[in-house]
Amino acid sequence: MVGFEDRVAIVTGAGGGLGRQHALLLAARGAAVVVNDLGGDVTGEGASTTAADDVVAEIEAAGGVAVAEHSSVADPVGGEAIVNKALERFGRLDIVINNAGILRDKSFANLTPDLLHPVLDVHLGGAFYVSRPAFAHMKEQGYGRILFTTSGSGMMGNYGQANYAAAKMGMIGLMNVLKVEGAKYNIKVNAIAPIALTRMTEGLFGGLVDMFPPEQVSPAVAYLVSEECELTGEIWSIGGGSVSRFFIGLTQGYFKDPDGGALTIEDVAAHVGEIRSETDYIVPFSSQDEFGKLGPMLS
């Protein structure tokens, strides 16, 4: 049985939806949870202590341990405050689930800076501002689990969500760096792309709305932040009872030996099929794997 006794977790945006379910499940399995939520609306406007406080009360009523934290993730001071809350109240920090998010959707032609920057600040900036001080502490203790919440909108695109998609894919770049830098400190860093009914996705599921409750996502999240999980750098699509892996594949591609002359535009045009072929590919863990593929060709 996967448990979290003596573990301390931060869940951002935990006042409702996915974050609330993550916090409830971790607490039910023994974790002490910092329930962070600014309490704003879906666009990031406003603030209230009620959302986080209610989840803490729910956890405590079930016999769990939790504390509310109301800072915004969108600035460094807030990120530090969230991490400090865990350290001051519980004396350690083992898990960070970056879940906080907002939406300001608009078609790209109509996207303005006031719709772009707040979304980047909360999703990507927030993940950075919370994870950076947490990562420093995890390095010192030689253990940690960090989870980013990306999106299919970033992985594949979605109309009207250029700001959101860019922020979500920025998280993947951040994850890929932290998986490398955290490896020798037993810090595992992964990401999920959830499919779930929350206030941010209302109206998207039509008649299938009952098939995607947020509690169907949290079990896979809990596994990825558990001590049992030895995976790092994974991106999992989770929802409706399904758990799948996204990955970045590098094709074998076309290679022109330098002894045969420099690569030309015509060479590229003539070998597009070979460049794109999915018959042979690798799933690189880091940039070193890309050079590892090229090495035998160039030797």
N, C-alpha and C positions, 0 to 999 in steps of 0.2 A: 504494500500500500504506500503510495507516494504521500509523504507528509512534509510539513514545514515547521515542525516544532523548533523553537529557538532561532527561527529565521525572522528577519524584519524586512518588510516589503513596502515600497512606495508605489502607489497607483495614482497617476495623474488623471484628471478628468473623471474621478470615481464617484461623482455625485449622482450618476444615472447611467443608463444604457450599458455598454460593454464594461466600462470601468467599474461600475457598481457590482456587476456579476463577478469580475475578476477579484475584487476586494472581498466579496462575500465568500467565494470559494477558498481563497488562500487563508482567510481567517478561520473558516470551518475546518481546515486541515492543520491548524496550529500556528500560523504565522501571526505576528503582530503587524498591523497594517496602518500606514499613514495614508489616510483618505484625503487626497488633494482635490479640491474643486473651487474655482473662483466663483461659481454660481451665476455666470452670465447666461445670456441667451445663445441660440445656435450661431449667431453672427459674431459673438464675442462681446456684445454690448451688455452693460450692467454688471452687477455683482451681488451676491447674497451668500450668507453662511449656511443657509438652510439645507442645501443639497448635501454637502459633506457631513454636516451634523446629523442629518437623518440617517445616513448610511452607517455612521459610527454607532448611533443608537441601535440600529438594527443588528449590527455585529455584536454589540455588547449584550443585547437582549438574548442572543443565541449562545452566550457564554464565551464569546471571542474577545480579543484585545485589539483596540484600534484607537487612533487619535485623528481628529480633523485638522486640516491645514488648508488655508483659504487663499494662498498667494497665487498670482498669475505666473504661469510658466514662461511668459513671453518676454521676460527680462532677466538679467543675471542675478539681481537681488532676490527675485522670487525663486529662482532655481536654487540658490544657496539656502534660502529660508526653508524650502521643502526638505532638503537633505539634512539641514541642521535639526529640524524637528525630529527626524528619525533618530539621529545620533544623541540628541539631548534627552529624548523620552525613553529610548530603548537601548542606547549604548552601542549600537552597531547598525549596519545596513548591508543586506545581502541581495536584494532584488529591487530593480527599478522597471516598472512597466510604463512606458511613455504612451499614454492613451489620449491625452487632452487634445481637443481639436475644435475647429470652427469651420463654417462654410460661408463663402461670399461668392456664389456662382454667378458667372456672366460669360457670354460668348467672347472669344478672344478679341474680336474687333471692338468690343465695347468694354474691355477690361481696363480699369483705371488704377493708378497707384494706390488709392484708398481701398481698393478691393484686393490688391495683390499683397501689399506689405503686412497687413495684420494676419493673413493666412500663413505666410511664410514665417512670421514671428512666432505664432502659436505652435504650428506643427514642427517645422524644422528648427527654429530658434529654441522653442521650448524643449525639444528633445536634447538639444545641445546644452542648454543652460542647466537642466536637471542632471543629465548624464555626466557632465564634466566633473563636478565636485563628487558625485557618487563614484565615478571611476577611480578618482584619486584615492578615496577611502578603500575601495575594493582592492586596489593594488597593494595597499599596506597590509590588509588582512589576508591576502592571498586567496580570495574567493569572491565571486560575484556573478550575478545573472542580470543581463540587461535585455529588454525587449522593446523593439520599435513597432509602432502600428503604421504600416504602409497601406496601400490600397490598390485594388485592381485598376482604379482610375489612373494611377501612376504607372503601373506595370503595362497597361494596354491602352490607356486613353479613354476619355469620356467627354462627350460634348459639354461645353460650358464650364469645365473645371481645370483650365490651364493653370491657375494659381495653386489649387489644391493638389493637382497631379505633380506639378513641379516640386512642391514641398514634400510630398510623399516619396518621390524618387530621390530627393536629397537625403532622406533618411537612410536609403539603401547605401549610398556612398559613405555616410557616417558609420553605418553598421559594418561595412567592409573594412574600414580602417580600424575600428575598435576590435574586431575579431582578431586582427593581426597583432595589434598592440597589447591586447589582453591575454593572448594565448599562454604566455609563460607565467601568468598570475592566476590561472584557473578562473578567468573571467570569460564566460560564454555569452555571445551577443547574437541575437536572432531577431527576426521580424515576422509579423503576421499581416496578411491581407484579409481582413474579416468580411464576411457577408452576413449582415444581421440587421434586424429591425431596431432602429434607434430613432431619436428625434432628428438626427441628421439624414436619415434615409427614408423617412416617412413618405409614402406615395410611390416608392420605386418598385414594390413587389407585387402590386395588383392583387390578384386572387391567391397568390402564393405567400401572403403575408405571414400566415401561421407557421410556415415551414422554416422560418429563419429567426427564431428567438435568440437574443444575445447569449443566453446561458448555454447554447450549443457551441459557442466559441471558446468559452473559458477553460474547459478541460484541457484542450491542446495548449492554451496559453500557460496553464499551470504546469504542464509537463515541461515546456521549454524553459521555465524559470526554476525548475527543480534541480536538486543535487544529482538526481538520477540522469539528467540530460547531459550528455557529453558532446552534443552537436553545437556547432558555432557557424555563423554565416549563412544560416538557413532562412528561406522565405517561404512561409506556409500560407496557402489559401485555406480558410476555414469557414464553414457555414453549413447549416442545414444537415448536420451530421456527417459532412464530408471534410476530410483533411487531405490536402494535396500539396505538392512542392512546386514552387516556381524556381527556375534556375536560369542562369546566364550561360549559354553554350557558345563555344568558339569552334567554328568549322575548320576542317583541314585546309580548305581554301585552295587557291591557285598559287603556285610558286614558280617564279622565273629565275633560273640560276643566273647570278650576275655575270658569269663567264659568257652567257649568251647575249649580253647587252642589257642596257637599262630598261626597266619597265616602261611601257608606252601606254597611251590612252587606248590604242587599238588592242593591245594585249588584254587590258581590263575588259573592254567591250566583248572580246571573243570568248572570255572565260567567266562570264557572269554566272552561268549555271553552276560551274565548278566552285566558284566563290561562295555561292549560296547553298550548296548541297548540304543536306542534313544527314547524309549517310554516315559520315565519320565526323565526330566532334568530341571535344573534351569539355568538362565543366571545371574551369579554372578556379582555384581557391584564392589566388593572389596574382599580381602582375608577374611574379616569377614563373608561374606556370605558362604564361604566354611566351616568355622568352625561352622556356624549356621546349616549347613546340618548335620555335624557330631555330634553336641551336643546331639540331641534326641537319637541317636543310642548308645552313650556312657553313657547316664545317667541311 
